[in-house]
Structures are given as C-alpha cells and as structure tokens.
Amino acid sequence: MRYQGIKVTLVTGFLGAGKTTLIRHLLEQAPPNERWAVLVNEFGDIGLDGAFYADSGVAIREVPGGCVCCVTSAAFQQGLNQLIRQYNPDRIIVEPSGLGHPKQIIAKLRGDSYHDVLWLTGVFCVLDARHLLDERYTRHAIFSDQITSADAVVFSHVDRYQQADIECLNAYFGENTLLSSSPALFMSDPMSLSVDALDIALVDFSDRPQSVDDHDHDHDHDHDHDHDHDHKVTQHNERRWHYQKQQDAMQVLGWRWPAEDYFVEERVVSWVRDMATWKEVYRIKGVFMVRLNEALFVNVARGEVTLTLAPWQQTSRIEVIGDRVGEWPDMARNHCSEATVPKRQS
C-alpha cells in the first residue's frame, strides 16, 4: 500500500516519564531533507513545555490550557492546522499532556477531518518502569490507557531500575497474553529510539520478536467526560501572574514573571529541591532568568531534580503538578510568591 500525506508520530507517557527527552532525541535524527514539527499539548496555561524545545531548530506549536481529557477540542485542532498550513511538514510529532487521554487523540488524528492529510504511523508510550510499583501512578486510568493504546513502549531511566522494577516489568508485560495486540518494547540505556521505528503502525509485526515477554490488556476502556474542573487565575499585575487549575484528583499551580525579572540561582535551586521532596508532587517544570540571556531550566520527576543553564530571552515561569488534596499548594505558593522575590537586572 502506498501512503500519502503528513506522517504523525504520537508520543504519550505519564507525568515525568521522559517524553520530551525522547522527542529531542528523535529530532536530532530527523533526515536533512525532511521538515519536522512538534505539537505540544499542556495541562497548564503558561506554555512551558515549548521552552524545552527552544534550541531544536524545528517548528513548535503549543496548545496550553483547557481540559486535557478534551484535548481534541478546537484549540488542539487549530494548533495542528496552523502547523500544517504554515510549515507543511513531512512529519509532526504530537506530545500530549501526561494527563491526556490517548484514545481521543488517536481518534482525532484518524478522523474524517484529516483523511488523506495525516497518517498516524506510530503511537509510542514512554514508560518509567519504576512507576509500575507506585500506586500514585497506577491508580490513574490514564496511566494504563497510555500503555494499552500504544504500538510500542519505550522504557526510560533504565539505569535506575532495581531488581524489583525488572520483575514487575516482566510480570506486567508477561505471560498469558495475546501477541497480536502486544506493543513492541524498546529498552536501552540511555533511552533511544531509531527514526526507522517511527512508522511501526504501517508494518505488519504479527511475528515480531519482543525484547521481553508479550502482554495484552483490555483496550476497551471508556472515559466519562463529566469531570470536575476548577480554574482560577490570580492576576498580580499586567506582567506577573499566578493560576491554579484542578481536574479530577490532580491540580496544577503556575507562575509567570516578565523577562526583565532576574532570579537568584541559589535561592531557586534551594526551594526547587525542597518541593521535589513532597510526596504529593508529581512534576515540576520551570525556567528562570538568572542573568542576561541565560536561564536556569528546572525539571523534576519522582523527586529527581535536573538543573540546566542554557540561553533564554523570554519570561520566567514554573508549573507544579500534584495531588488535589494536601497542604502542598499553600507551601508552593509561599515558595514562589515570597521566597523567590525576583531581582531587577541593573
């Protein structure tokens, strides 16, 4: 069969799994004769994830805010259409929020609106196998749906797995399963995926070898759209603002400061490391201007903190995602509103 249209690669994964890391790895392998683009959907409202692709050299379109369970909304379609019209890429990589329902995204990409325009050639779920032993993750239906909706699972942070993680991984993707509906499994240290594998859904892998035992889960989970939502924005002034959003059992807090505000690097590092220890917090991402044209990029998952200094000329911002209950939101507000008073560059 001859395929036409723009190829689409969907990269899913729960909060902090490593989606951005994998996508950056794929972008480095993009063929020089092809135009690639990335569509990023975010749970939060401040448009933070695109900052982590700022130096990638490809077209980036962010779709922040809104109900992540309704990612197939007009905003998602508008962002996708803008990428298609403005850049006419050969391939679009879609990175939905870690709290996004994959089946709805898949249905949208394969729907009538994009018939003969887009080809969804592969759905990849990035999975940190350590999450399989952590009910904070496994209790969320989205976590399982991301795995069962995937053509392939790419394991992240493999160097940090303990024997218990390996045993749980093999049990989850283990015996008593149907090969025909099992995803391909990619495990390497460090995490990697060849661009040659991106069109996996266009190939018959009915007799493919698996890196660990095959598995099968029920692929017929339905999702109710009657979710509980709460969204509040506190406007400090025209340039500095804070917001809070809740959906189901999760909530996100976000802050943004103007580009001319500069932060004390040591102070930011101190309170980020503190927040990383809070068990209710799943994810922290941020970028803080610390001096002219340079920012501190903050990335926290599973309490593990990654800090990187890199060129940046835009606004400082941070988002923290955690459980809906607990005292952590008030503690986070104290950190971000008081402990990190920005300094104005002289």
C-alpha positions in Angstrom: 0.0 0.0 0.0 1.3 3.5 -0.8 0.9 6.1 1.9 0.5 9.7 1.3 0.1 12.8 3.5 1.9 14.1 6.5 3.2 11.4 8.9 2.3 11.8 12.5 4.1 10.3 15.5 2.2 10.3 18.8 4.4 10.2 21.9 2.4 9.6 25.1 3.5 8.9 28.7 2.5 9.9 32.2 3.9 12.9 34.1 7.7 12.8 34.2 8.1 9.7 32.1 10.6 11.4 29.7 8.5 12.3 26.6 10.4 15.5 25.9 13.8 13.7 26.3 12.7 11.1 23.7 11.4 13.6 21.3 14.5 15.7 21.4 16.5 12.5 20.7 14.3 11.9 17.7 14.6 15.4 16.4 18.4 15.0 16.3 17.9 12.1 13.9 15.5 14.0 11.5 16.6 13.4 7.9 18.1 16.6 6.5 15.7 16.5 3.5 12.5 16.5 5.7 10.7 19.2 7.6 9.6 18.1 11.1 7.3 19.9 13.5 6.2 19.3 17.1 2.7 20.0 18.6 2.8 20.1 22.4 -0.4 20.0 24.5 0.0 21.0 28.1 -2.1 20.6 31.2 -1.1 24.1 32.4 -1.8 27.5 30.9 1.6 29.2 30.6 3.1 27.4 27.7 6.1 26.0 29.4 6.9 22.7 27.5 7.9 24.6 24.3 10.7 26.2 26.2 12.4 22.8 26.4 12.5 22.6 22.5 13.7 26.2 22.0 17.0 25.1 20.6 15.7 22.2 18.5 15.5 24.2 15.2 12.1 22.8 14.3 8.6 24.4 14.2 6.9 24.2 17.6 3.2 24.8 18.3 1.9 24.8 21.9 -1.7 24.2 22.9 -1.7 25.1 26.6 -4.6 25.1 29.0 -8.1 23.7 28.7 -9.4 20.3 29.7 -6.8 17.7 29.0 -9.4 15.0 28.7 -10.9 17.0 25.9 -7.6 17.5 24.0 -9.5 17.0 20.8 -11.1 20.4 21.3 -11.0 23.3 18.9 -7.7 24.6 20.4 -5.9 21.3 19.6 -7.3 21.2 16.1 -6.4 24.8 15.5 -2.8 24.3 16.6 -2.5 21.3 14.4 -4.0 23.1 11.4 -1.6 26.0 11.9 1.4 23.7 11.8 0.1 22.1 8.6 -0.7 25.4 6.8 2.4 27.4 7.9 5.1 24.7 7.6 3.7 21.9 5.5 5.9 19.4 7.4 6.8 15.9 6.4 6.3 14.7 9.9 4.5 16.0 13.0 5.4 14.7 16.5 2.5 15.2 18.9 3.3 15.3 22.6 0.1 15.4 24.6 0.0 16.2 28.3 0.9 13.4 30.7 -2.7 13.6 31.8 -4.2 13.4 28.3 -6.4 10.5 27.2 -4.6 8.9 24.2 -7.6 7.3 22.6 -9.3 10.6 22.0 -6.2 12.0 20.4 -5.8 8.9 18.2 -9.4 9.1 17.1 -9.0 12.8 16.2 -5.9 12.2 14.1 -7.5 9.3 12.3 -10.8 11.0 11.9 -12.5 12.4 8.8 -11.1 15.9 9.4 -7.7 14.6 8.4 -8.5 11.9 5.9 -5.8 11.8 3.3 -4.0 14.7 5.1 -2.4 12.9 8.1 -1.1 9.4 8.6 -0.8 8.3 12.2 2.2 6.0 11.7 3.0 5.1 15.2 1.9 5.6 18.9 4.7 5.4 21.4 4.3 5.4 25.2 7.3 6.4 27.2 7.3 4.5 30.5 9.5 4.6 33.6 9.1 1.1 34.8 9.6 2.2 38.4 6.1 3.7 38.2 4.6 0.2 37.9 5.3 -0.3 41.6 4.0 3.1 42.6 0.2 3.2 43.1 0.3 7.0 42.8 0.7 6.3 39.1 -1.0 3.0 38.6 -4.2 4.2 40.2 -4.8 6.6 37.4 -6.7 5.1 34.4 -4.8 7.3 32.0 -1.6 5.6 33.0 -2.8 2.2 31.9 -4.6 3.6 28.8 -1.4 5.2 27.6 0.3 1.8 27.6 -2.6 -0.2 26.1 -3.1 2.3 23.3 0.5 2.3 22.2 2.0 0.5 19.2 5.3 0.5 21.2 6.6 1.2 24.7 9.9 2.9 25.2 11.4 2.5 28.6 13.1 5.5 30.3 15.6 5.8 33.2 16.6 2.2 32.7 19.9 2.8 34.5 17.9 3.4 37.7 15.9 0.2 37.7 16.2 -2.1 40.6 15.6 -5.9 40.5 12.0 -5.3 41.8 11.4 -3.0 38.9 12.6 -5.5 36.4 10.5 -8.3 37.9 7.4 -6.0 37.9 8.0 -5.0 34.3 8.3 -8.6 33.2 5.1 -9.5 35.1 3.2 -6.6 33.6 4.3 -7.4 30.1 4.4 -11.1 30.8 2.7 -14.4 30.2 -0.9 -15.3 29.3 -1.2 -12.6 26.7 -2.1 -12.3 23.0 0.8 -11.5 20.8 -1.3 -9.8 18.2 -2.2 -6.9 20.5 1.0 -6.5 22.3 3.1 -3.4 21.9 6.7 -3.6 20.8 9.1 -3.0 23.6 12.2 -0.8 23.4 14.7 -0.8 26.2 18.1 0.7 26.2 20.4 2.7 28.4 20.3 5.6 27.7 16.8 5.7 26.3 16.9 5.7 22.5 14.7 5.0 19.5 15.7 5.0 15.9 13.6 7.0 13.4 13.4 3.8 11.4 10.9 2.6 14.0 8.6 5.6 13.8 6.3 4.1 11.2 5.7 0.9 13.2 1.9 1.1 12.7 2.3 0.8 9.0 4.2 -2.5 9.2 2.8 -6.0 10.0 4.6 -7.0 13.2 2.4 -10.1 13.8 5.5 -12.3 14.1 8.0 -9.7 15.5 10.3 -10.8 18.3 9.8 -9.0 21.6 12.5 -7.7 24.0 10.6 -9.1 27.0 7.5 -11.3 27.2 4.4 -10.1 25.4 1.3 -8.8 27.1 -2.3 -7.9 26.4 -4.7 -5.7 28.2 -8.3 -4.7 27.7 -8.3 -1.9 25.1 -11.9 -1.0 25.5 -11.7 1.5 28.4 -14.3 4.2 28.1 -13.9 7.6 29.6 -16.6 9.8 31.1 -16.3 13.4 30.2 -18.2 14.5 33.3 -15.1 15.6 35.1 -14.8 18.1 37.9 -13.0 21.2 36.8 -11.9 24.3 38.7 -9.8 27.1 37.2 -8.7 30.2 38.9 -6.3 32.9 37.8 -4.9 35.4 40.2 -3.6 38.4 38.3 -0.9 40.1 40.3 -0.4 42.9 37.7 -0.1 43.2 34.0 3.2 41.3 33.8 3.3 38.9 36.8 0.5 36.3 37.4 -0.3 33.1 39.1 -3.0 30.5 38.4 -4.4 27.3 39.8 -6.3 24.6 38.0 -7.9 21.4 39.2 -9.2 18.3 37.3 -10.3 15.1 38.9 -7.6 14.2 41.5 -4.9 16.4 40.1 -4.1 20.1 40.2 -1.5 22.4 38.7 -0.1 25.7 40.0 1.7 28.0 37.7 3.6 31.3 37.9 5.0 33.6 35.2 7.2 36.7 35.6 8.3 39.2 32.9 11.5 38.7 31.0 13.3 41.6 32.7 13.0 40.0 36.2 16.0 38.0 37.2 16.3 35.4 40.0 19.0 34.4 42.4 20.1 31.0 41.2 21.0 29.5 44.5 17.6 30.5 46.0 15.7 28.9 43.2 17.7 25.7 43.5 17.1 25.6 47.2 13.3 25.7 47.1 13.0 23.5 44.0 14.9 20.8 45.8 12.6 21.3 48.8 9.5 20.9 46.6 10.9 17.8 45.0 10.7 16.0 48.3 6.9 16.5 48.7 5.3 13.2 48.1 2.1 14.8 46.7 4.0 16.4 43.9 4.4 14.5 40.6 6.0 17.0 38.3 7.8 20.4 38.3 9.0 22.3 35.3 10.4 25.8 35.2 12.7 28.2 33.6 14.2 31.2 35.5 16.2 34.1 34.1 19.3 34.3 36.3 21.3 36.7 34.2 21.2 38.4 30.8 20.3 35.9 28.0 20.7 32.9 30.4 18.2 30.9 32.4 18.1 28.0 34.8 15.9 25.2 33.4 14.3 23.1 36.1 12.9 19.6 35.6 11.7 17.4 38.4 10.1 13.9 38.3 9.9 11.3 41.0 11.7 13.7 43.3 14.8 13.7 41.0 16.0 17.2 40.1 17.6 18.1 36.8 19.0 21.7 36.5 20.5 23.1 33.3 21.8 26.6 32.4 21.0 27.5 28.8 20.4 30.6 26.6 17.0 32.1 27.1 15.5 35.5 26.4 11.8 35.1 27.3 9.8 35.1 30.5 10.5 33.2 33.7 7.8 30.6 34.6 7.1 27.5 36.5 4.4 24.8 36.9 3.9 22.3 39.7 1.5 19.4 39.3 0.4 17.3 42.2 -2.5 15.6 44.0 -5.6 17.6 44.5 -5.5 17.1 48.3 -2.8 18.0 50.8 -1.1 21.1 52.0 1.5 21.3 49.2 -0.3 24.1 47.2 0.0 26.5 50.1 3.6 25.6 50.6 4.3 26.0 46.9 2.6 29.4 46.9 4.8 30.5 49.8 7.9 29.4 47.9 7.0 31.0 44.6 5.4 34.2 45.9 7.7 35.0 48.8 10.9 33.0 48.9 11.9 33.9 45.3 11.3 37.6 45.0 12.8 38.5 41.6 15.6 41.0 41.3 15.6 43.5 38.5 18.7 43.5 36.3 20.6 46.7 36.7 
